[in-house]
Amino acid sequence: MEYLRSNHLELMNPDRTEEVKSVAGEVNGDLKLEICGLKLQMCELKAQLGQMMVKMMEGKEEIKQEIAKGNKPPAVVTCNIC
């Protein structure tokens, strides 16, 4: 018991325990908010990746059509990433 009194005052003082819980709750809330922000960024990046994939597939289809017509595809293919 003496060890607890000298080394863990928050266990012996109920007011202090409530303060620690309050601070922990604020930190936990901040972390949850940051995680939600990161999840939103991931979703936005996935959407951009999906759009790029669609553009690549369209380009691939255009090249196939040109080859089917007997035309050679252009020697240089450019890609603009925004």
C-alpha positions as CSV (number, residue, x, y, z in Angstrom):
1,M,0.0,0.0,0.0
2,E,2.9,2.3,0.8
3,Y,4.3,1.7,-2.7
4,L,1.0,2.8,-4.3
5,R,0.8,5.9,-2.2
6,S,4.3,7.0,-3.1
7,N,4.5,5.9,-6.8
8,H,0.9,6.1,-8.1
9,L,-0.8,9.1,-6.6
10,E,-3.6,9.0,-9.2
11,L,-4.8,5.7,-7.7
12,M,-5.1,7.3,-4.3
13,N,-6.7,10.6,-5.4
14,P,-10.1,10.1,-7.1
15,D,-10.1,13.7,-8.4
16,R,-6.8,13.1,-10.2
17,T,-8.1,9.9,-11.7
18,E,-11.0,11.8,-13.3
19,E,-8.6,14.3,-14.7
20,V,-6.4,11.5,-16.2
21,K,-9.5,9.9,-17.7
22,S,-10.6,13.3,-19.2
23,V,-7.2,13.8,-20.9
24,A,-7.2,10.3,-22.2
25,G,-10.6,10.7,-23.6
26,E,-9.5,13.9,-25.4
27,V,-6.5,12.2,-26.9
28,N,-8.6,9.2,-27.9
29,G,-11.0,11.6,-29.7
30,D,-8.2,13.4,-31.5
31,L,-6.8,10.1,-32.7
32,K,-10.2,8.9,-33.9
33,L,-10.6,12.2,-35.8
34,E,-7.1,11.8,-37.4
35,I,-7.9,8.2,-38.4
36,C,-11.2,9.3,-40.0
37,G,-9.3,12.0,-41.9
38,L,-6.8,9.4,-43.2
39,K,-9.6,7.1,-44.2
40,L,-11.1,9.9,-46.2
41,Q,-7.8,10.6,-47.9
42,M,-7.5,6.9,-48.8
43,C,-11.0,6.9,-50.3
44,E,-10.2,9.9,-52.4
45,L,-7.0,8.3,-53.6
46,K,-8.9,5.1,-54.5
47,A,-11.3,7.2,-56.5
48,Q,-8.5,8.8,-58.4
49,L,-6.9,5.5,-59.0
50,G,-10.2,4.1,-60.4
51,Q,-10.4,7.1,-62.7
52,M,-6.9,6.5,-64.0
53,M,-7.6,2.8,-64.5
54,V,-10.7,3.7,-66.6
55,K,-8.6,6.1,-68.7
56,M,-5.9,3.4,-69.2
57,M,-8.6,0.9,-70.3
58,E,-10.0,3.4,-72.7
59,G,-6.6,4.1,-74.2
60,K,-5.9,0.4,-74.5
61,E,-9.2,-0.1,-76.3
62,E,-8.4,2.7,-78.7
63,I,-5.0,1.2,-79.5
64,K,-6.7,-2.2,-80.2
65,Q,-9.2,-0.5,-82.5
66,E,-6.4,1.2,-84.4
67,I,-4.5,-2.0,-84.7
68,A,-7.7,-3.7,-86.0
69,K,-8.0,-1.0,-88.7
70,G,-4.4,-1.7,-89.8
71,N,-3.0,1.5,-88.3
72,K,0.1,1.4,-86.1
73,P,-0.3,2.9,-82.7
74,P,1.7,6.0,-81.9
75,A,5.3,5.4,-80.9
76,V,5.0,7.6,-77.8
77,V,2.2,7.3,-75.3
78,T,1.8,10.2,-72.8
79,C,-0.1,10.1,-69.6
80,N,-1.1,13.2,-67.6
81,I,-1.5,12.5,-63.9
82,C,-3.2,15.2,-61.9
